[in-house]
């Protein structure tokens, strides 16, 4: 049986990603930046619910449940905003806009996966974030978050829920990044 590693996400539009890339570029010159593994533009998304490895036979039910979740949730304004960190391991950009609706969409995506039979972890309060860099060891990420704390990205209307496949990098390949591909996307509020 075939299994696919999947997650649901909100994908920023290309202009917002280009704007973020320009804001992040100077961070590469900060002390310690060379020890971080920076995500590429294709990996910059707001994960809503991580589904793990999903059996092929579950997909039709999952698709219909995610479609209902999307249709029940209105489109909402969003922008990339500021920065934060998870300990000394993950540097991220935050979000601003209608975060209540974004959290509702995350809850609905999580519930849809659970109802489709996926063994979902306990749902915690959703923290919207877009991963910028990771560190294998504890790192001082404070200078990086400080450099981005005032970042206010362009506003856009989030209009769809995406189901994304994640292919992990091959071990032993220097600089290899995960590859992401949108499997399906459903319009919000229709």
FISE-486365 format. One line per field, with one value per atom (N, C-alpha, C, O, CB): x, y, z; residue number from 1; atom name. Coordinates in pm, whole numbers, plus 50000, padded with zeros to 5 digits. Glycine has a CB too. Example, Ala and Ser with C-alpha at 12.3 -4.5 7.8 and 13.67 -1.06 7.14 Angstrom:
REM FISE-486365
xx = c(51319;51230;51320;51424;51131;51285;51367;51290;51341;51408)
yy = c(49431;49550;49670;49668;49553;49775;49894;50003;50114;49940)
zz = c(50780;50780;50780;50846;50905;50708;50714;50787;50804;50572)
seq = c(1;1;1;1;1;2;2;2;2;2)
atom = c(N;CA;C;O;CB;N;CA;C;O;CB)
REM end
This chain:
REM FISE-486365
xx = c(50084;50000;50088;50188;49904;50051;50128;50091;49974;50105;50194;50174;50240;50345;50232;50174;50224;50229;50134;50136;50339;50356;50287;50324;50509;50184;50099;50081;50094;49965;50050;50007;49914;49914;50129;49833;49749;49816;49885;49604;49794;49865;49792;49704;50004;49831;49799;49930;50034;49741;49923;50043;50040;49947;50053;50141;50146;50166;50231;50261;50111;50132;50278;50350;50038;50319;50458;50506;50618;50473;50426;50476;50508;50605;50373;50429;50456;50583;50659;50336;50606;50729;50852;50957;50720;50841;50955;50987;51104;50924;50883;50901;50969;51059;50763;50926;50988;51134;51221;50909;51161;51298;51390;51504;51302;51341;51421;51447;51556;51350;51347;51362;51457;51528;51226;51459;51541;51686;51776;51482;51710;51845;51952;52059;51844;51931;52035;52067;52175;51993;51976;51999;52112;52176;51871;52136;52241;52381;52477;52233;52391;52520;52541;52649;52529;52440;52454;52543;52548;52316;52613;52694;52606;52499;52765;52655;52583;52490;52437;52504;52470;52378;52423;52341;52363;52555;52606;52581;52591;52755;52550;52520;52372;52333;52559;52290;52148;52120;52189;52065;52017;51969;51848;51741;51932;51865;51762;51665;51706;51825;51536;51437;51435;51457;51296;51411;51397;51255;51167;51433;51231;51098;50989;50875;51100;51021;50921;50876;50770;50977;50954;50922;50855;50833;51048;50825;50768;50616;50559;50826;50555;50410;50366;50448;50364;50240;50183;50116;50005;50080;50182;50122;50002;50010;50226;49892;49773;49763;49737;49647;49783;49777;49872;49865;49631;49960;50051;49980;49938;50188;49966;49889;49976;49926;49808;50106;50195;50183;50142;50166;50220;50214;50073;50022;50316;50011;49870;49859;49917;49792;49781;49755;49668;49577;49688;49699;49628;49477;49398;49682;49437;49294;49214;49091;49277;49281;49215;49190;49105;49300;49263;49261;49124;49091;49351;49039;48909;48826;48767;48829;48822;48748;48814;48745;48739;48945;49018;48989;48963;49169;48995;48968;48830;48815;48980;48728;48592;48578;48508;48488;48641;48632;48706;48659;48689;48822;48896;48821;48822;49038;48757;48677;48565;48541;48619;48496;48390;48446;48386;48318;48562;48625;48656;48633;48755;48707;48739;48612;48608;48815;48510;48387;48315;48245;48294;48332;48267;48345;48296;48252;48464;48550;48562;48598;48692;48531;48541;48686;48778;48469;48705;48836;48870;48781;48836;48999;49039;49167;49250;49056;49184;49305;49422;49403;49282;49539;49659;49781;49780;49676;49884;50014;50122;50095;50018;50243;50357;50395;50400;50478;50421;50440;50537;50516;50304;50644;50735;50805;50810;50662;50859;50935;50930;50892;51082;50968;50975;51063;51127;50834;51066;51150;51089;51019;51294;51118;51085;51219;51298;51013;51243;51370;51484;51474;51388;51593;51709;51721;51830;51836;51611;51616;51545;51587;51558;51437;51356;51331;51282;51222;51367;51340;51222;51220;51466;51124;51006;50957;50988;50896;50879;50807;50663;50610;50814;50601;50466;50363;50394;50448;50240;50130;50048;50046;50041;49981;49886;49768;49780;49951;49657;49534;49424;49419;49553;49338;49227;49275;49244;49107;49351;49409;49303;49324;49515;49191;49084;49032;49010;48969;49011;48963;49073;49043;48918;49197;49307;49312;49330;49442;49297;49295;49176;49188;49290;49061;48942;48969;48931;48820;49033;49066;49162;49148;49128;49260;49353;49278;49304;49464;49186;49107;49022;49011;49017;48961;48876;48959;48913;48798;49077;49164;49207;49210;49289;49240;49280;49165;49184;49325;49044;48926;48893;48855;48805;48906;48877;48970;48927;48892;49097;49193;49161;49166;49337;49128;49093;48969;48966;49069;48868;48744;48765;48689;48635;48868;48901;48980;49014;48982;49008;49074;49223;49290;49051;49277;49420;49448;49371;49472;49555;49589;49655;49778;49683;49574;49626;49669;49606;49519;49781;49824;49721;49639;49965;49724;49632;49649;49761;49657;49538;49542;49572;49499;49407;49681;49718;49677;49643;49873;49680;49648;49743;49865;49659;49685;49760;49839;49785;49664;49968;50055;50095;50181;50182;50034;50068;50213;50256;49975;50288;50428;50474;50419;50517;50572;50632;50781;50852;50608;50829;50967;51066;51055;50989;51163;51268;51399;51470;51289;51431;51560;51550;51469;51677;51636;51646;51792;51883;51585;51812;51947;51950;51859;51991;52055;52070;52095;52047;52185;52170;52203;52136;52092;52358;52128;52074;52156;52279;52076;52087;52154;52089;51974;52147;52163;52109;52035;52097;52222;51905;51825;51772;51707;51709;51801;51750;51790;51705;51801;51915;51948;51867;51838;52097;51830;51754;51609;51552;51758;51549;51412;51407;51312;51354;51509;51514;51521;51459;51635;51597;51613;51482;51463;51722;51393;51269;51145;51034;51249;51163;51046;50955;50834;51091;51007;50924;50874;50810;51001;50901;50860;50708;50641;50921;50656;50513;50499;50522;50447;50461;50447;50318;50230;50452;50309;50191;50070;50084;50214;49954;49828;49776;49785;49722;49722;49655;49533;49518;49751;49447;49326;49357;49386;49202;49351;49373;49247;49141;49412;49257;49138;49129;49031;49129;49232;49221;49298;49392;49271;49254;49319;49394;49335;49214;49523;49604;49643;49674;49730;49640;49693;49826;49832;49593;49933;50069;50140;50134;50150;50206;50290;50432;50483;50287;50494;50630;50718;50695;50635;50819;50919;51046;51107;50946;51083;51201;51328;51333;51209;51432;51557;51626;51605;51652;51708;51786;51898;51970;51843;51912;52020;52156;52177;52012;52246;52382;52404;52517;52420;52300;52317;52328;52230;52197;52449;52468;52375;52360;52613;52311;52224;52090;52013;52293;52059;51931;51816;51823;51926;51711;51592;51473;51471;51564;51372;51249;51187;51206;51148;51113;51041;50891;50842;51074;50821;50678;50601;50645;50650;50485;50398;50254;50211;50422;50178;50036;49964;49969;49976;49897;49825;49684;49637;49817;49620;49486;49474;49545;49376;49384;49353;49204;49147;49438;49143;49000;48977;49038;48926;48886;48856;48786;48707;48771;48815;48749;48613;48596;48836;48517;48390;48296;48202;48414;48319;48229;48175;48098;48300)
yy = c(49882;50000;50124;50132;50000;50220;50342;50442;50459;50405;50507;50609;50738;50738;50562;50848;50980;51069;51072;51044;51142;51235;51365;51430;51259;51405;51518;51618;51583;51469;51741;51843;51939;51948;51919;52011;52116;52249;52266;52111;52344;52472;52585;52564;52459;52705;52828;52870;52882;52941;52892;52930;53078;53125;52846;53154;53296;53310;53226;53368;53417;53440;53477;53522;53551;53459;53486;53627;53640;53466;53733;53866;53876;53942;53973;53812;53815;53736;53775;53757;53627;53549;53625;53618;53414;53697;53779;53889;53916;53840;53952;54058;54002;54065;54120;53884;53821;53784;53803;53694;53733;53697;53818;53807;53636;53934;54058;54096;54143;54174;54076;54112;54016;54057;54112;53890;53788;53792;53753;53649;53837;53835;53895;53834;53911;54010;54065;53977;53989;54202;53891;53804;53704;53656;53729;53673;53578;53631;53555;53544;53763;53824;53832;53869;53963;53798;53804;53692;53584;53798;53715;53609;53487;53500;53660;53371;53246;53204;53093;53260;53289;53256;53135;53059;53375;53118;53006;52871;52767;53023;52870;52745;52706;52598;52757;52795;52768;52704;52731;52897;52620;52564;52648;52637;52409;52730;52824;52754;52677;52947;52781;52723;52802;52924;52721;52733;52800;52852;52815;52704;52937;52994;52888;52909;53083;52774;52669;52606;52543;52561;52623;52563;52663;52633;52508;52780;52883;52883;52931;53022;52829;52814;52818;52801;52682;52840;52833;52696;52676;52950;52604;52472;52488;52557;52374;52424;52426;52299;52305;52442;52183;52055;51958;51939;51999;51897;51795;51660;51621;51793;51591;51467;51342;51234;51463;51356;51240;51157;51207;51155;51029;50938;50883;50815;50822;50912;50881;50769;50776;51007;50663;50554;50603;50683;50436;50553;50591;50569;50647;50513;50463;50430;50534;50540;50294;50613;50715;50844;50925;50746;50862;50991;51037;51153;50982;50952;51004;51064;51171;50892;50997;51050;51178;51275;50945;51178;51297;51415;51525;51269;51393;51500;51561;51683;51448;51477;51532;51606;51708;51419;51557;51626;51759;51858;51537;51763;51890;51989;52110;51866;51939;52027;52092;52212;51948;52013;52069;52172;52277;51957;52141;52235;52367;52474;52174;52361;52483;52561;52683;52449;52490;52558;52624;52724;52459;52569;52624;52743;52810;52516;52770;52875;52988;52964;52819;53112;53222;53259;53232;53345;53319;53375;53480;53539;53437;53504;53598;53670;53617;53526;53794;53870;53818;53776;54021;53823;53774;53849;53902;53621;53852;53903;53843;53804;54060;53837;53792;53910;54025;53745;53880;53988;53945;53842;54030;54023;53999;53865;53801;54010;53824;53699;53644;53714;53720;53520;53455;53333;53308;53417;53256;53137;53033;53066;53171;52909;52799;52757;52687;52678;52803;52775;52831;52940;52625;52756;52796;52712;52701;52787;52651;52558;52605;52571;52429;52683;52721;52872;52928;52643;52937;53078;53086;53019;53154;53169;53179;53322;53410;53093;53342;53467;53442;53333;53516;53543;53528;53574;53599;53605;53585;53626;53732;53738;53504;53815;53912;53914;53874;54056;53961;53962;53896;53910;53891;53824;53755;53620;53515;53737;53626;53503;53413;53292;53537;53469;53384;53290;53171;53471;53341;53255;53157;53043;53340;53200;53109;52994;52878;53185;53025;52921;52828;52707;52984;52884;52803;52707;52590;52894;52754;52669;52557;52443;52752;52591;52490;52385;52265;52555;52428;52334;52245;52124;52410;52303;52225;52125;52014;52319;52164;52072;51956;51841;52146;51988;51885;51788;51667;51950;51842;51758;51674;51557;51845;51731;51655;51534;51425;51747;51555;51444;51338;51218;51497;51382;51287;51207;51085;51361;51273;51204;51110;51015;51306;51137;51047;50925;50837;51123;50922;50806;50821;50723;50690;50941;50959;50976;51043;51082;50917;50928;51063;51074;50813;51165;51300;51319;51268;51405;51393;51428;51521;51580;51496;51532;51623;51763;51812;51623;51825;51958;52064;52079;51989;52139;52250;52382;52387;52250;52487;52618;52644;52631;52732;52679;52700;52830;52935;52701;52821;52938;52954;52881;52922;53050;53066;53109;53209;53169;53031;53064;53005;52905;53013;53067;53028;53007;53103;53137;52884;52854;52917;52902;52702;52989;53054;52977;52967;53197;52922;52852;52758;52776;52953;52656;52559;52545;52571;52420;52504;52478;52337;52297;52584;52263;52128;52136;52053;52052;52237;52258;52386;52468;52265;52402;52526;52643;52640;52523;52745;52863;52988;52984;52866;53097;53224;53287;53348;53318;53274;53327;53467;53527;53234;53521;53653;53763;53846;53691;53767;53872;53862;53963;53867;53741;53720;53765;53831;53571;53730;53774;53926;53991;53704;53983;54129;54199;54304;54169;54142;54204;54204;54288;54132;54110;54100;54145;54143;53959;54186;54214;54322;54318;54254;54415;54522;54492;54578;54649;54374;54342;54337;54266;54208;54411;54413;54382;54468;54551;54261;54222;54274;54327;54073;54257;54298;54215;54100;54284;54273;54205;54132;54183;54306;54013;53940;53870;53855;53838;53829;53755;53607;53559;53798;53534;53391;53326;53336;53336;53260;53209;53059;53008;53266;52985;52839;52765;52816;52796;52642;52545;52448;52392;52470;52429;52339;52214;52220;52411;52102;51976;51956;51951;51854;51944;51945;51814;51765;52065;51758;51640;51687;51780;51547;51621;51652;51532;51424;51693;51550;51446;51486;51588;51425;51406;51439;51427;51349;51347;51504;51497;51362;51294;51613;51328;51205;51226;51325;51162;51132;51141;51143;51073;51024;51222;51225;51319;51333;51090;51385;51481;51620;51673;51474;51679;51811;51916;51927;51856;51991;52100;52058;52142;52180;51928;51882;51936;51941;51727;51977;52033;51942;51873;52180;51942;51870;51932;52050;51873;51851;51902;51898;51804;51817;52002;52014;52025;52090;52136;51961;51967;51972;51890;51846;52068;52078;51963;51950;52217;51879;51764;51807;51770;51651;51885;51938;52073;52101;51839;52155;52282;52308;52280;52400;52362;52390;52536;52590;52300;52601;52742;52755;52670;52803;52863;52892;52956;53032;52983;52924;52993;52967;53044;53133;52860;52833;52694;52654;52855)
zz = c(50000;50000;50000;50072;50122;49919;49905;50016;50049;49766;50072;50176;50130;50067;50314;50164;50126;50249;50328;50016;50265;50378;50340;50242;50412;50419;50382;50497;50614;50336;50460;50555;50484;50361;50617;50562;50504;50532;50632;50562;50441;50453;50383;50299;50397;50421;50350;50283;50348;50448;50152;50076;50043;49978;49946;50087;50050;49899;49837;50127;49841;49697;49669;49758;49646;49545;49505;49542;49591;49357;49520;49558;49708;49745;49521;49792;49937;49969;50058;50016;49898;49919;49873;49937;49846;49762;49714;49813;49841;49574;49866;49966;50092;50147;50003;50135;50252;50222;50307;50293;50104;50067;50075;50121;49925;50029;50038;50184;50218;49965;50270;50411;50483;50575;50481;50442;50507;50457;50531;50483;50336;50277;50369;50381;50146;50433;50520;50642;50699;50568;50681;50796;50770;50863;50832;50644;50608;50642;50646;50459;50665;50700;50852;50896;50638;50930;51077;51129;51069;51144;51240;51299;51332;51391;51427;51294;51320;51208;51211;51445;51108;50999;50919;50868;50907;50908;50827;50895;50829;50802;51024;51095;51083;51126;51242;51027;51012;50876;50778;51029;50873;50746;50705;50765;50759;50604;50561;50467;50380;50492;50485;50395;50265;50265;50460;50157;50028;50011;50089;49912;49912;49890;49873;49915;49767;49812;49791;49923;49928;49699;50028;50159;50253;50370;50225;50203;50291;50280;50182;50256;50382;50388;50534;50624;50319;50556;50691;50705;50655;50717;50773;50796;50888;50990;50856;50852;50936;51019;51140;50849;50956;51026;50957;50836;51028;51035;50982;50992;51100;51059;50881;50875;50883;50911;50749;50858;50862;50736;50631;50984;50747;50634;50620;50709;50651;50507;50485;50381;50273;50439;50418;50324;50208;50227;50396;50090;49968;49980;49927;49850;50049;50058;50139;50127;50122;50220;50303;50224;50262;50427;50114;50043;49997;50017;49925;49935;49890;50005;49988;49824;50119;50234;50286;50319;50346;50293;50337;50246;50293;50343;50114;50019;50041;50045;49876;50056;50072;50204;50210;50063;50309;50439;50437;50494;50550;50372;50362;50273;50300;50306;50169;50084;50164;50152;49964;50247;50332;50429;50451;50409;50489;50583;50513;50570;50642;50392;50316;50283;50299;50187;50237;50196;50314;50296;50128;50434;50553;50611;50703;50659;50560;50614;50513;50398;50650;50553;50458;50425;50503;50513;50308;50274;50380;50441;50128;50400;50505;50468;50394;50639;50520;50492;50577;50691;50518;50519;50587;50535;50424;50567;50616;50571;50660;50774;50576;50609;50688;50777;50732;50598;50904;51001;51111;51176;51064;51130;51241;51235;51130;51368;51349;51355;51496;51591;51310;51509;51639;51629;51527;51690;51738;51739;51831;51927;51782;51801;51890;51950;51888;51814;52074;52139;52057;52000;52159;52052;51972;51847;51790;52054;51805;51691;51565;51455;51731;51579;51463;51464;51561;51462;51353;51330;51234;51131;51272;51269;51184;51169;51249;51239;51062;51042;51086;51067;50891;51143;51192;51091;50974;51319;51138;51052;51124;51247;51013;51046;51097;51001;50885;51113;51050;50969;51049;51171;50832;50983;51049;51103;51047;50953;51212;51268;51331;51342;51371;51373;51427;51320;51346;51482;51199;51090;51048;51013;50969;51051;51019;51120;51082;51016;51248;51351;51332;51351;51491;51295;51269;51153;51160;51238;51048;50934;50977;50934;50820;51062;51113;51194;51180;51199;51280;51360;51272;51296;51460;51170;51079;50997;50972;50985;50954;50879;50969;50927;50824;51093;51190;51214;51213;51325;51236;51260;51137;51151;51298;51018;50895;50884;50848;50770;50915;50909;51013;50985;50930;51133;51240;51202;51222;51373;51147;51108;50989;50970;51073;50910;50799;50849;50770;50692;50980;51039;51061;51094;50954;51044;51066;51216;51285;50986;51265;51408;51436;51441;51451;51454;51475;51619;51712;51437;51638;51773;51834;51764;51771;51966;52033;51975;51959;52187;51945;51883;51988;52086;51812;51967;52056;51991;51873;52087;52071;52014;51897;51910;52122;51785;51662;51668;51700;51541;51636;51627;51481;51432;51720;51409;51268;51252;51309;51201;51175;51151;51019;50971;51266;50964;50837;50868;50897;50722;50861;50900;50803;50682;50906;50860;50781;50787;50687;50829;50905;50922;51041;51132;50941;51037;51147;51186;51107;51106;51312;51360;51419;51491;51465;51388;51445;51596;51673;51376;51637;51779;51827;51747;51800;51958;52015;51960;51963;52172;51912;51857;51917;51962;51701;51918;51964;51846;51758;52019;51844;51734;51761;51675;51706;51880;51917;51817;51783;52055;51766;51670;51540;51477;51637;51502;51380;51398;51311;51338;51513;51538;51555;51510;51663;51619;51637;51502;51483;51724;51408;51276;51197;51109;51198;51226;51150;51228;51175;51106;51355;51438;51382;51406;51576;51308;51251;51111;51050;51249;51059;50922;50909;50984;50878;50815;50783;50635;50550;50818;50604;50464;50402;50471;50452;50273;50198;50242;50284;50047;50230;50265;50142;50030;50318;50164;50056;50112;50233;49989;50023;50062;50046;49936;49974;50157;50155;50103;50165;50296;49989;49923;49911;49858;49791;49960;49948;50056;50117;49812;50075;50164;50074;49982;50257;50100;50018;50095;50214;49968;50026;50078;50007;49884;50055;50085;50030;50063;50175;50084;49961;49981;50011;49948;49856;50107;50148;50120;50174;50297;50037;50012;50085;50053;49858;50185;50265;50182;50086;50388;50217;50140;50162;50263;50181;50066;50076;50177;50169;49936;50272;50371;50301;50202;50471;50354;50304;50188;50141;50263;50140;50030;50091;50142;49927;50087;50149;50091;49969;50132;50179;50137;50082;50036;50035;50085;50032;50116;50239;50029;50049;50115;50085;49983;50066;50173;50140;50015;49987;50259;49941;49824;49855;49917;49694;49812;49840;49710;49615;49930;49708;49591;49638;49719;49497;49586;49618;49548;49425;49575;49628;49576;49533;49426;49681;49619;49594;49664;49761;49644;49615;49681;49664;49559;49622;49769;49768;49800;49892;49866;49724;49754;49888;49927;49643;49956;50083;50057;49962;50171;50144;50145;50029;50009;50151;49953;49839;49844;49757;49706)
seq = c(1;1;1;1;1;2;2;2;2;2;3;3;3;3;3;4;4;4;4;4;5;5;5;5;5;6;6;6;6;6;7;7;7;7;7;8;8;8;8;8;9;9;9;9;9;10;10;10;10;10;11;11;11;11;11;12;12;12;12;12;13;13;13;13;13;14;14;14;14;14;15;15;15;15;15;16;16;16;16;16;17;17;17;17;17;18;18;18;18;18;19;19;19;19;19;20;20;20;20;20;21;21;21;21;21;22;22;22;22;22;23;23;23;23;23;24;24;24;24;24;25;25;25;25;25;26;26;26;26;26;27;27;27;27;27;28;28;28;28;28;29;29;29;29;29;30;30;30;30;30;31;31;31;31;31;32;32;32;32;32;33;33;33;33;33;34;34;34;34;34;35;35;35;35;35;36;36;36;36;36;37;37;37;37;37;38;38;38;38;38;39;39;39;39;39;40;40;40;40;40;41;41;41;41;41;42;42;42;42;42;43;43;43;43;43;44;44;44;44;44;45;45;45;45;45;46;46;46;46;46;47;47;47;47;47;48;48;48;48;48;49;49;49;49;49;50;50;50;50;50;51;51;51;51;51;52;52;52;52;52;53;53;53;53;53;54;54;54;54;54;55;55;55;55;55;56;56;56;56;56;57;57;57;57;57;58;58;58;58;58;59;59;59;59;59;60;60;60;60;60;61;61;61;61;61;62;62;62;62;62;63;63;63;63;63;64;64;64;64;64;65;65;65;65;65;66;66;66;66;66;67;67;67;67;67;68;68;68;68;68;69;69;69;69;69;70;70;70;70;70;71;71;71;71;71;72;72;72;72;72;73;73;73;73;73;74;74;74;74;74;75;75;75;75;75;76;76;76;76;76;77;77;77;77;77;78;78;78;78;78;79;79;79;79;79;80;80;80;80;80;81;81;81;81;81;82;82;82;82;82;83;83;83;83;83;84;84;84;84;84;85;85;85;85;85;86;86;86;86;86;87;87;87;87;87;88;88;88;88;88;89;89;89;89;89;90;90;90;90;90;91;91;91;91;91;92;92;92;92;92;93;93;93;93;93;94;94;94;94;94;95;95;95;95;95;96;96;96;96;96;97;97;97;97;97;98;98;98;98;98;99;99;99;99;99;100;100;100;100;100;101;101;101;101;101;102;102;102;102;102;103;103;103;103;103;104;104;104;104;104;105;105;105;105;105;106;106;106;106;106;107;107;107;107;107;108;108;108;108;108;109;109;109;109;109;110;110;110;110;110;111;111;111;111;111;112;112;112;112;112;113;113;113;113;113;114;114;114;114;114;115;115;115;115;115;116;116;116;116;116;117;117;117;117;117;118;118;118;118;118;119;119;119;119;119;120;120;120;120;120;121;121;121;121;121;122;122;122;122;122;123;123;123;123;123;124;124;124;124;124;125;125;125;125;125;126;126;126;126;126;127;127;127;127;127;128;128;128;128;128;129;129;129;129;129;130;130;130;130;130;131;131;131;131;131;132;132;132;132;132;133;133;133;133;133;134;134;134;134;134;135;135;135;135;135;136;136;136;136;136;137;137;137;137;137;138;138;138;138;138;139;139;139;139;139;140;140;140;140;140;141;141;141;141;141;142;142;142;142;142;143;143;143;143;143;144;144;144;144;144;145;145;145;145;145;146;146;146;146;146;147;147;147;147;147;148;148;148;148;148;149;149;149;149;149;150;150;150;150;150;151;151;151;151;151;152;152;152;152;152;153;153;153;153;153;154;154;154;154;154;155;155;155;155;155;156;156;156;156;156;157;157;157;157;157;158;158;158;158;158;159;159;159;159;159;160;160;160;160;160;161;161;161;161;161;162;162;162;162;162;163;163;163;163;163;164;164;164;164;164;165;165;165;165;165;166;166;166;166;166;167;167;167;167;167;168;168;168;168;168;169;169;169;169;169;170;170;170;170;170;171;171;171;171;171;172;172;172;172;172;173;173;173;173;173;174;174;174;174;174;175;175;175;175;175;176;176;176;176;176;177;177;177;177;177;178;178;178;178;178;179;179;179;179;179;180;180;180;180;180;181;181;181;181;181;182;182;182;182;182;183;183;183;183;183;184;184;184;184;184;185;185;185;185;185;186;186;186;186;186;187;187;187;187;187;188;188;188;188;188;189;189;189;189;189;190;190;190;190;190)
atom = c(N;CA;C;O;CB;N;CA;C;O;CB;N;CA;C;O;CB;N;CA;C;O;CB;N;CA;C;O;CB;N;CA;C;O;CB;N;CA;C;O;CB;N;CA;C;O;CB;N;CA;C;O;CB;N;CA;C;O;CB;N;CA;C;O;CB;N;CA;C;O;CB;N;CA;C;O;CB;N;CA;C;O;CB;N;CA;C;O;CB;N;CA;C;O;CB;N;CA;C;O;CB;N;CA;C;O;CB;N;CA;C;O;CB;N;CA;C;O;CB;N;CA;C;O;CB;N;CA;C;O;CB;N;CA;C;O;CB;N;CA;C;O;CB;N;CA;C;O;CB;N;CA;C;O;CB;N;CA;C;O;CB;N;CA;C;O;CB;N;CA;C;O;CB;N;CA;C;O;CB;N;CA;C;O;CB;N;CA;C;O;CB;N;CA;C;O;CB;N;CA;C;O;CB;N;CA;C;O;CB;N;CA;C;O;CB;N;CA;C;O;CB;N;CA;C;O;CB;N;CA;C;O;CB;N;CA;C;O;CB;N;CA;C;O;CB;N;CA;C;O;CB;N;CA;C;O;CB;N;CA;C;O;CB;N;CA;C;O;CB;N;CA;C;O;CB;N;CA;C;O;CB;N;CA;C;O;CB;N;CA;C;O;CB;N;CA;C;O;CB;N;CA;C;O;CB;N;CA;C;O;CB;N;CA;C;O;CB;N;CA;C;O;CB;N;CA;C;O;CB;N;CA;C;O;CB;N;CA;C;O;CB;N;CA;C;O;CB;N;CA;C;O;CB;N;CA;C;O;CB;N;CA;C;O;CB;N;CA;C;O;CB;N;CA;C;O;CB;N;CA;C;O;CB;N;CA;C;O;CB;N;CA;C;O;CB;N;CA;C;O;CB;N;CA;C;O;CB;N;CA;C;O;CB;N;CA;C;O;CB;N;CA;C;O;CB;N;CA;C;O;CB;N;CA;C;O;CB;N;CA;C;O;CB;N;CA;C;O;CB;N;CA;C;O;CB;N;CA;C;O;CB;N;CA;C;O;CB;N;CA;C;O;CB;N;CA;C;O;CB;N;CA;C;O;CB;N;CA;C;O;CB;N;CA;C;O;CB;N;CA;C;O;CB;N;CA;C;O;CB;N;CA;C;O;CB;N;CA;C;O;CB;N;CA;C;O;CB;N;CA;C;O;CB;N;CA;C;O;CB;N;CA;C;O;CB;N;CA;C;O;CB;N;CA;C;O;CB;N;CA;C;O;CB;N;CA;C;O;CB;N;CA;C;O;CB;N;CA;C;O;CB;N;CA;C;O;CB;N;CA;C;O;CB;N;CA;C;O;CB;N;CA;C;O;CB;N;CA;C;O;CB;N;CA;C;O;CB;N;CA;C;O;CB;N;CA;C;O;CB;N;CA;C;O;CB;N;CA;C;O;CB;N;CA;C;O;CB;N;CA;C;O;CB;N;CA;C;O;CB;N;CA;C;O;CB;N;CA;C;O;CB;N;CA;C;O;CB;N;CA;C;O;CB;N;CA;C;O;CB;N;CA;C;O;CB;N;CA;C;O;CB;N;CA;C;O;CB;N;CA;C;O;CB;N;CA;C;O;CB;N;CA;C;O;CB;N;CA;C;O;CB;N;CA;C;O;CB;N;CA;C;O;CB;N;CA;C;O;CB;N;CA;C;O;CB;N;CA;C;O;CB;N;CA;C;O;CB;N;CA;C;O;CB;N;CA;C;O;CB;N;CA;C;O;CB;N;CA;C;O;CB;N;CA;C;O;CB;N;CA;C;O;CB;N;CA;C;O;CB;N;CA;C;O;CB;N;CA;C;O;CB;N;CA;C;O;CB;N;CA;C;O;CB;N;CA;C;O;CB;N;CA;C;O;CB;N;CA;C;O;CB;N;CA;C;O;CB;N;CA;C;O;CB;N;CA;C;O;CB;N;CA;C;O;CB;N;CA;C;O;CB;N;CA;C;O;CB;N;CA;C;O;CB;N;CA;C;O;CB;N;CA;C;O;CB;N;CA;C;O;CB;N;CA;C;O;CB;N;CA;C;O;CB;N;CA;C;O;CB;N;CA;C;O;CB;N;CA;C;O;CB;N;CA;C;O;CB;N;CA;C;O;CB;N;CA;C;O;CB;N;CA;C;O;CB;N;CA;C;O;CB;N;CA;C;O;CB;N;CA;C;O;CB;N;CA;C;O;CB;N;CA;C;O;CB;N;CA;C;O;CB;N;CA;C;O;CB;N;CA;C;O;CB;N;CA;C;O;CB;N;CA;C;O;CB;N;CA;C;O;CB;N;CA;C;O;CB;N;CA;C;O;CB;N;CA;C;O;CB;N;CA;C;O;CB;N;CA;C;O;CB;N;CA;C;O;CB;N;CA;C;O;CB;N;CA;C;O;CB;N;CA;C;O;CB;N;CA;C;O;CB;N;CA;C;O;CB;N;CA;C;O;CB;N;CA;C;O;CB;N;CA;C;O;CB;N;CA;C;O;CB;N;CA;C;O;CB;N;CA;C;O;CB;N;CA;C;O;CB)
REM end
